């Protein structure tokens, strides 16, 4: 085995450990916040992915996560609570409603929510001055504007979950949330890369 291959293997193993660590930090944040800190936890994790995947920075996981968690806490908390409420209402409707046209309408709203959700926490770090409503608008437009990246992200998430559930169910607990963040972060990295070509450095 050459030195280059050893370095690549080492980088891969470090990456896997980062995923497990981020997954643990996300779970601790959400559990300690009784579910209310879903938004800040997602924002901190996706901010870390942005610096790691897009900017190629090697940051200490815990200190960076904690710093990102505090950085935009209020705005990410509000956004997270809005998404939690909307997802809860829509999913409840899907189980309770009987009329097909109401079900179809709720499915459509759910799809729009997922498309908006794909980039919302990744873009908080590059939209520091935007109000919450503006963030929703921008992320929804980008989600539809770069729909192929959005579809690839959710395909990767679903595919990895199905694969892990089949071959290593315990890995879902160790890496599940972090894998979701990884795919969402990768999609946002590609979107921001496209925007950088047009607008310069973001």
C-alpha positions as CSV (number, residue, x, y, z in Angstrom):
1,X,0.0,0.0,0.0
2,X,1.4,3.3,-1.1
3,X,1.7,6.4,1.2
4,X,-1.0,8.1,-0.9
5,X,-3.4,5.3,-0.4
6,X,-2.6,5.3,3.4
7,X,-3.3,9.0,3.5
8,X,-6.6,8.5,1.7
9,X,-7.6,5.7,4.0
10,X,-6.7,7.9,7.0
11,X,-8.8,10.8,5.7
12,X,-11.7,8.4,5.1
13,X,-11.5,7.0,8.7
14,X,-11.3,10.6,10.1
15,X,-14.3,11.5,8.1
16,X,-16.3,8.6,9.4
17,X,-15.4,9.6,13.0
18,X,-16.5,13.1,12.3
19,X,-19.8,11.8,11.1
20,X,-20.3,9.8,14.3
21,X,-19.2,12.8,16.5
22,X,-21.6,15.2,14.7
23,X,-24.4,12.7,15.0
24,X,-23.8,12.4,18.7
25,X,-23.6,16.2,19.2
26,X,-26.8,16.7,17.2
27,X,-28.7,14.1,19.3
28,X,-27.4,15.5,22.6
29,X,-28.5,19.0,21.5
30,X,-32.0,18.0,20.5
31,X,-32.6,15.7,23.5
32,X,-31.3,18.3,26.0
33,X,-33.5,20.9,24.3
34,X,-36.5,18.6,24.5
35,X,-36.8,18.7,20.7
36,X,-37.1,22.5,20.6
37,X,-33.4,22.9,19.7
38,X,-33.9,20.9,16.4
39,X,-33.2,24.1,14.4
40,X,-30.0,25.2,16.1
41,X,-28.7,21.6,16.1
42,X,-29.3,21.4,12.3
43,X,-27.8,24.8,11.7
44,X,-24.6,24.0,13.7
45,X,-24.1,20.7,11.9
46,X,-24.8,22.1,8.4
47,X,-22.5,25.1,9.1
48,X,-19.7,22.6,10.0
49,X,-20.4,20.7,6.8
50,X,-20.2,23.9,4.8
51,X,-16.8,24.7,6.2
52,X,-15.6,21.1,5.8
53,X,-17.0,20.2,2.4
54,X,-17.1,23.5,0.6
55,X,-14.3,25.5,2.1
56,X,-12.1,22.4,2.8
57,X,-11.3,23.6,6.4
58,X,-10.2,21.0,9.0
59,X,-12.0,22.3,12.1
60,X,-12.1,20.7,15.6
61,X,-15.6,19.2,15.8
62,X,-16.8,20.0,19.3
63,X,-15.5,23.6,19.6
64,X,-16.7,24.4,16.1
65,X,-20.1,22.8,16.6
66,X,-20.5,24.7,19.9
67,X,-19.5,28.0,18.2
68,X,-21.9,27.5,15.3
69,X,-24.7,26.5,17.7
70,X,-24.4,29.8,19.5
71,X,-23.7,31.9,16.4
72,X,-27.3,32.2,15.0
73,X,-29.2,30.5,17.8
74,X,-32.4,32.7,17.8
75,X,-33.0,32.7,14.1
76,X,-32.3,28.9,13.7
77,X,-34.5,28.2,16.7
78,X,-37.4,30.1,15.1
79,X,-36.9,28.4,11.7
80,X,-36.6,25.0,13.3
81,X,-39.8,25.4,15.3
82,X,-41.7,26.5,12.2
83,X,-40.5,23.5,10.3
84,X,-41.4,21.1,13.2
85,X,-44.9,22.6,13.5
86,X,-45.5,22.5,9.7
87,X,-44.2,18.9,9.3
88,X,-46.3,17.8,12.3
89,X,-49.5,19.3,10.9
90,X,-48.9,18.0,7.4
91,X,-48.0,14.5,8.5
92,X,-51.0,14.5,10.9
93,X,-53.3,15.5,8.0
94,X,-51.9,12.7,5.8
95,X,-52.9,10.1,8.5
96,X,-56.3,11.7,9.4
97,X,-57.7,13.1,6.2
98,X,-59.9,10.9,3.9
99,X,-60.6,13.2,0.9
100,X,-58.2,12.5,-1.9
101,X,-57.9,16.1,-3.0
102,X,-57.0,17.3,0.5
103,X,-54.5,14.5,0.8
104,X,-53.0,15.5,-2.6
105,X,-52.8,19.1,-1.5
106,X,-51.0,18.1,1.7
107,X,-48.6,15.9,-0.2
108,X,-47.8,18.8,-2.5
109,X,-47.1,21.1,0.5
110,X,-44.9,18.4,2.0
111,X,-42.8,18.2,-1.1
112,X,-42.4,22.0,-1.1
113,X,-41.4,21.9,2.5
114,X,-38.8,19.3,1.9
115,X,-37.4,21.2,-1.1
116,X,-37.2,24.4,1.1
117,X,-35.7,22.4,4.0
118,X,-32.9,21.0,1.8
119,X,-30.8,24.2,1.9
120,X,-32.3,26.3,4.7
121,X,-29.8,25.5,7.5
122,X,-26.8,25.4,5.1
123,X,-27.6,28.9,3.8
124,X,-28.1,30.5,7.2
125,X,-24.4,31.1,7.5
126,X,-24.2,32.9,4.1
127,X,-27.5,34.9,4.7
128,X,-26.6,36.5,8.0
129,X,-28.7,39.7,7.4
130,X,-31.8,38.1,6.0
131,X,-35.0,37.9,8.0
132,X,-36.7,34.5,8.6
133,X,-39.3,35.0,5.9
134,X,-36.6,36.0,3.4
135,X,-34.6,32.9,4.3
136,X,-37.6,30.7,3.5
137,X,-38.1,32.5,0.1
138,X,-34.4,32.2,-0.9
139,X,-34.1,28.6,0.1
140,X,-37.3,27.6,-1.6
141,X,-36.3,29.4,-4.8
142,X,-32.8,27.7,-4.8
143,X,-34.4,24.4,-4.0
144,X,-36.5,24.6,-7.1
145,X,-33.9,26.4,-9.2
146,X,-31.4,23.6,-8.5
147,X,-34.0,20.8,-8.3
148,X,-31.6,18.2,-9.6
149,X,-29.3,18.7,-6.6
150,X,-32.2,18.6,-4.3
151,X,-33.4,15.3,-5.8
152,X,-29.9,13.8,-5.7
153,X,-29.6,14.7,-2.0
154,X,-32.9,13.1,-1.0
155,X,-32.2,10.1,-3.2
156,X,-28.9,9.7,-1.4
157,X,-30.5,10.0,2.0
158,X,-33.2,7.5,1.3
159,X,-30.8,5.1,-0.4
160,X,-28.3,5.2,2.4
161,X,-31.0,4.6,5.0
162,X,-32.4,1.6,3.1
163,X,-28.9,0.2,2.7
164,X,-27.9,0.6,6.4
165,X,-31.3,-0.7,7.6
166,X,-30.6,-3.9,5.6
167,X,-26.9,-4.5,6.3
168,X,-26.1,-2.6,9.5
169,X,-29.2,-1.3,11.4
170,X,-27.1,-0.2,14.4
171,X,-25.2,2.2,12.0
172,X,-28.5,4.2,11.6
173,X,-28.2,5.2,15.2
174,X,-24.5,6.0,14.9
175,X,-24.6,7.9,11.6
176,X,-28.2,8.4,10.5
177,X,-28.6,12.1,11.2
178,X,-25.1,13.0,10.2
179,X,-25.5,11.2,6.9
180,X,-28.7,13.2,6.3
181,X,-26.7,16.3,7.0
182,X,-23.8,15.1,4.8
183,X,-26.1,14.7,1.8
184,X,-27.8,18.0,2.4
185,X,-24.5,19.7,2.9
186,X,-23.1,18.3,-0.3
187,X,-26.2,19.5,-2.2
188,X,-25.8,23.0,-0.8
189,X,-22.1,22.9,-1.5
190,X,-22.9,22.3,-5.2
191,X,-25.6,25.0,-5.3
192,X,-23.3,27.6,-3.6
193,X,-20.5,26.5,-6.1
194,X,-22.9,27.4,-9.0
195,X,-23.7,30.7,-7.4
196,X,-20.0,31.5,-6.9
197,X,-19.4,31.1,-10.6
198,X,-21.9,33.8,-11.2
199,X,-21.5,36.1,-8.2
200,X,-18.0,35.5,-7.0
201,X,-17.0,34.3,-3.5
202,X,-19.8,33.6,-1.1
